[in-house]
Amino acid sequence: MITTYASSGVNIELGDDVSKILYNAAKATWQNRAGKLGEVIVPFDDFSGVRAINVGNLPAGTLMNIGFDGVGTKVEIAERVGDHSTMAFDLLAMVCDDAVVRGAEPVLVGSILDVNSLSLEAVKQLAIGYVAAAKQANVAIVNGEVAELGSRVHGYGAFNYNWGAAVVWFVHKDKMFTGKEIKIGDSVVALQETGFRSNGLSLTRKILATSYGENWHTVKFNNSTLGQLALTPSRIYSAAVVAMMNKTSVHGVVHVTGGGIPGKLGRVLKASGFGAELTNLFAPCDLMLHCQAKGNVPDEEAYKTWNMGNGMLIITPEPEQIMSIAKQYNIKAQVAGKIISDKKINIKNKGYFQKQQSTLIFP
């Protein structure tokens, strides 16, 4: 019997076809940076060819860095539902929305997709999301790297994967946020998030599996299913926040992911030594509240684990201008509170158990 690479589970020809799908998706995003910092230059058009950007005319004092993150366990929900078309929103939200926390503009994204086996249909879905998410983030994607790793990658169903990305961002050194720009009395504007984003889902999946069994994703809930609601794609805020930083006064940006509002806002406030009074945050989505009820998750724990309806917080002395820009990007925004001298973060509770404790205080 002749042993081939394909007999070990790796199909080179199919791999090339998959790579071309993602390359063509990446190529469709290059127009997002046309005429801007990060315009993609292609010496020759070949899916294995060189892509680069011209940085020769950057202003003095411009800094560049690279941030990394991934989709995490949210891929299992896509595997369960059988819909991979929104995963790129979660991927780009994790890297691009982290960049603006530094006061930077995300420009270029590269990713690595590790799969157990190749599926043209699933990768086409990923590619559709790739193009749409890059447009929302206003970034160009420079590659479509795929690695077929067989049993090293596993999950639910036949097609399993992990997806990670790197973002290249630029910022002028004088415009980087240090935390010391924040002033007592600054407003905190919340940007609404209607799903879980791509964090805290290990707890979500555990609660739903314990409550409803292995096929929890098929259970009907609010005219949908638990799986479809858990799959709600992350809103990418970075393009709107870049516009806010360019057009009005921003003193700090909080990306509400792991650690929730207390952890992420607390980190941004650390340098100033200030705290926050948050009396008007957005409410969590129904599925988040449902998970709290089913898993008996205390409100304090929920606010430290999930975004609880607030994907990003903008610290600013000009809240009206911030909300006006958010509206232009179809993002719901509202003044959630203000910065105070007391180091504590006080939150008017909108969790499932709010009747038992109306205010949460995080030291």
C-alpha positions in Angstrom: 0.0 0.0 0.0 1.4 3.4 -1.0 1.4 6.0 1.8 0.7 9.6 0.8 0.2 12.9 2.6 -3.5 12.6 1.9 -3.7 9.2 3.6 -2.5 10.9 6.8 -5.5 13.3 6.6 -4.0 16.3 4.7 -5.3 17.2 1.3 -2.9 19.5 -0.4 -5.1 20.3 -3.4 -8.2 21.0 -1.3 -6.0 23.1 1.0 -5.0 25.3 -2.0 -8.6 25.8 -2.9 -9.5 26.8 0.7 -6.5 29.2 0.8 -7.6 30.8 -2.4 -11.1 31.4 -1.0 -9.7 33.2 2.0 -7.1 35.1 -0.1 -9.9 36.4 -2.4 -11.8 37.4 0.7 -8.7 39.2 2.1 -8.2 40.9 -1.3 -11.7 42.3 -1.2 -10.8 44.1 2.1 -7.9 46.1 0.7 -10.1 48.8 -0.6 -10.9 49.6 3.0 -7.5 51.2 3.3 -7.2 52.7 -0.2 -5.6 56.1 0.0 -5.1 55.8 3.7 -2.4 54.7 6.1 -2.1 51.0 5.5 -2.9 51.0 1.8 -1.9 47.5 0.6 0.7 47.4 -2.2 0.9 44.3 -4.3 4.0 43.9 -6.5 2.4 41.0 -8.3 -1.1 39.6 -7.9 -0.7 36.0 -6.7 -2.3 34.4 -3.7 1.1 33.4 -2.4 2.7 36.7 -3.4 4.0 39.6 -1.4 1.7 42.2 0.2 3.1 45.2 1.9 2.3 48.8 3.0 4.4 51.9 2.4 5.2 53.5 5.8 7.9 55.9 4.4 5.9 59.1 5.0 4.6 58.5 8.5 4.7 61.6 10.7 7.5 61.9 13.2 6.5 60.3 16.5 4.2 57.7 15.0 4.4 54.4 16.8 3.4 50.9 15.5 2.6 47.7 17.4 0.9 44.4 16.9 -1.9 42.9 19.0 -3.0 39.3 19.1 -6.2 37.5 20.1 -8.6 34.8 19.0 -12.3 33.8 18.9 -11.9 31.3 21.7 -14.6 28.9 22.5 -17.3 30.7 20.6 -16.3 28.6 17.6 -18.1 25.7 19.3 -21.4 27.6 19.1 -20.8 28.1 15.4 -20.1 24.4 15.0 -23.3 23.6 16.8 -25.5 26.0 14.9 -23.7 25.2 11.6 -23.3 28.8 10.7 -19.7 30.2 10.5 -20.6 33.4 8.6 -20.3 35.7 11.6 -17.2 34.4 13.3 -15.0 37.0 11.7 -16.9 39.7 13.5 -15.9 38.1 16.8 -12.3 37.7 15.6 -11.8 41.3 14.4 -13.7 42.7 17.4 -11.2 41.1 19.8 -8.1 42.5 18.1 -9.3 45.8 16.6 -11.3 47.0 19.6 -8.3 46.3 21.8 -6.2 48.6 19.7 -8.4 51.7 20.2 -8.0 51.2 24.0 -4.5 52.5 23.4 -5.7 55.4 21.4 -4.5 53.7 18.2 -6.0 53.0 14.8 -6.1 49.4 13.7 -5.0 49.1 10.1 -4.0 45.6 9.0 -5.1 42.2 10.2 -3.6 38.8 9.6 -5.1 35.5 10.8 -4.3 31.8 11.2 -7.1 29.3 10.8 -6.4 25.9 12.3 -8.8 23.2 11.2 -9.2 19.5 11.8 -10.2 18.9 8.2 -11.1 21.1 5.2 -14.6 22.1 4.3 -15.1 24.4 1.3 -18.7 25.3 2.4 -17.6 26.2 5.9 -14.6 28.2 4.7 -16.8 30.1 2.2 -19.0 31.1 5.2 -15.9 32.3 7.1 -14.8 34.3 4.1 -18.2 36.1 3.7 -17.8 37.2 7.3 -14.2 38.1 6.8 -15.1 40.7 4.2 -18.1 42.2 6.1 -16.3 42.4 9.4 -13.2 44.1 7.8 -15.5 46.7 6.3 -17.1 47.4 9.7 -13.6 47.6 11.3 -12.2 49.6 8.4 -9.1 47.4 8.1 -7.4 45.5 5.4 -6.7 41.8 5.8 -3.4 40.7 4.3 -3.6 36.9 4.3 -5.7 33.8 4.5 -3.5 31.2 6.3 -5.0 27.8 6.8 -3.5 24.8 8.6 -5.1 21.3 8.5 -4.1 19.7 11.8 -6.4 16.6 12.0 -7.1 15.3 15.5 -5.1 18.1 17.1 -8.2 20.2 16.6 -11.5 18.9 17.8 -14.9 20.1 18.9 -18.6 19.6 18.0 -19.6 18.0 14.7 -17.4 17.2 11.7 -15.7 20.6 11.0 -13.7 22.0 13.9 -11.3 24.9 14.1 -9.5 27.6 16.1 -9.1 31.1 14.7 -6.6 33.6 15.9 -5.5 37.0 14.5 -2.9 39.8 14.7 -3.7 43.4 14.2 -1.1 46.1 13.2 -2.0 49.4 14.7 -0.5 52.9 14.6 -0.7 55.8 17.0 1.2 59.1 17.5 3.1 58.9 20.8 1.5 62.1 22.1 -2.0 60.7 21.5 -1.6 57.4 23.4 -3.9 57.0 26.3 -2.1 56.7 29.7 -5.0 57.0 32.0 -3.7 60.3 33.3 -5.9 62.2 30.8 -9.0 61.2 32.7 -10.6 64.0 34.8 -13.1 64.0 37.7 -16.5 64.8 36.2 -15.7 63.3 32.8 -18.7 61.4 31.4 -18.8 57.7 30.7 -20.6 56.9 27.5 -21.7 53.3 27.0 -21.9 51.6 23.6 -24.5 48.9 23.5 -23.7 45.2 22.9 -26.6 42.8 22.2 -24.7 39.5 22.7 -21.9 37.9 24.6 -19.1 39.0 22.3 -16.3 36.4 22.5 -15.7 36.1 26.2 -17.3 34.4 29.1 -18.7 31.7 26.8 -17.1 28.8 28.7 -19.5 29.7 31.6 -22.4 30.2 29.3 -21.9 26.8 27.6 -21.6 25.1 30.9 -24.8 26.6 32.3 -26.8 25.8 29.1 -25.4 22.2 28.8 -26.2 21.6 32.5 -29.7 23.0 32.2 -30.7 21.6 28.8 -28.4 18.7 27.9 -25.9 18.1 25.1 -28.2 19.5 22.4 -28.9 22.8 24.3 -28.3 24.8 21.2 -31.5 23.5 19.6 -33.8 24.6 22.5 -36.3 27.3 21.5 -36.0 30.6 23.3 -37.5 34.1 22.5 -38.6 33.1 18.9 -35.1 31.8 18.2 -32.9 29.1 19.7 -30.3 29.2 22.5 -27.6 28.4 20.0 -28.5 31.2 17.5 -28.8 33.8 20.3 -25.4 32.7 21.8 -23.9 33.1 18.3 -24.9 36.8 18.0 -21.9 38.4 16.5 -19.7 40.9 18.3 -20.2 44.6 17.3 -16.9 46.0 16.1 -16.6 49.5 17.6 -13.1 50.5 16.4 -14.0 52.5 13.3 -16.5 54.6 15.3 -14.0 55.1 18.1 -11.3 56.2 15.7 -13.7 58.8 14.4 -14.5 59.9 17.9 -10.8 60.3 18.7 -10.2 62.3 15.6 -13.2 64.6 15.9 -13.8 65.2 19.6 -12.1 64.8 23.0 -11.7 61.3 24.3 -9.8 60.7 27.6 -10.1 56.9 27.7 -11.6 53.8 26.1 -12.7 50.6 27.8 -13.2 47.4 25.8 -15.5 45.3 28.0 -14.2 41.7 27.6 -12.7 39.3 30.3 -13.1 40.9 33.7 -16.2 42.8 32.7 -16.8 46.4 33.5 -15.1 46.3 36.9 -11.9 44.7 35.6 -11.5 46.6 32.4 -12.7 50.0 33.6 -10.7 49.5 36.8 -7.5 48.9 34.7 -8.1 52.1 32.7 -8.7 54.2 35.9 -5.7 52.8 37.7 -3.2 55.5 36.7 -5.6 58.3 37.7 -6.7 56.7 41.0 -10.3 57.7 40.3 -13.5 55.7 40.3 -16.8 55.8 38.5 -20.5 56.2 39.2 -22.4 54.2 36.6 -26.2 54.7 37.0 -27.4 54.3 33.4 -25.7 51.3 31.7 -27.4 49.3 29.0 -29.3 46.3 30.3 -28.0 42.7 29.5 -29.5 40.8 26.7 -32.3 38.3 27.6 -30.0 35.2 27.2 -27.5 36.7 29.6 -30.2 37.1 32.2 -31.5 33.6 31.5 -28.0 32.2 32.0 -27.8 34.0 35.3 -31.1 32.5 36.4 -30.4 29.0 35.3 -26.8 29.0 36.6 -27.6 31.0 39.8 -24.8 33.4 38.8 -24.7 36.4 41.2 -24.9 39.8 39.7 -21.4 40.7 41.0 -20.0 37.6 39.2 -22.0 38.4 36.0 -20.6 41.9 35.8 -17.1 40.5 36.2 -17.6 37.8 33.5 -19.8 39.2 30.8 -20.3 42.6 29.2 -23.8 42.8 30.6 -25.0 44.8 27.5 -22.1 47.2 27.3 -19.4 46.4 24.8 -17.3 49.6 25.1 -17.1 52.6 27.4 -15.9 56.0 26.3 -14.5 58.4 28.9 -15.0 62.0 27.6 -15.8 65.6 28.5 -18.0 65.8 25.4 -20.6 63.1 25.6 -23.1 64.6 23.1 -20.5 64.6 20.3 -19.5 61.0 21.2 -23.2 59.9 21.0 -23.7 61.7 17.7 -20.7 59.9 16.1 -21.9 56.6 17.5 -25.3 57.2 15.8 -23.6 57.8 12.5 -22.2 54.2 12.8 -25.5 52.7 13.9 -24.3 52.1 17.4 -26.6 52.8 20.3 -24.9 55.0 22.9 -26.0 56.7 26.1 -24.4 58.5 29.0 -23.9 55.8 31.6 -22.3 57.8 34.4 -19.3 59.9 35.4 -15.8 59.7 36.8 -15.6 60.4 40.5 -12.8 61.0 43.0 -13.6 57.9 45.1 -11.6 54.9 43.8 -14.6 52.5 43.8 -16.7 51.6 40.8 -20.4 51.8 41.7 -22.9 50.2 39.3 -26.6 50.6 39.3 -27.5 46.9 39.0 -29.4 45.6 35.9 -28.6 42.0 36.5 -31.1 39.2 37.2 -31.0 39.7 40.9 -31.2 43.5 40.9 -34.2 43.5 43.2 -32.1 41.9 45.9 -29.2 44.4 45.5 -29.8 47.6 43.6 -26.2 48.9 43.6 -23.0 46.9 43.1 -19.8 48.3 44.5 -16.4 47.1 43.2 -13.3 48.3 45.1 
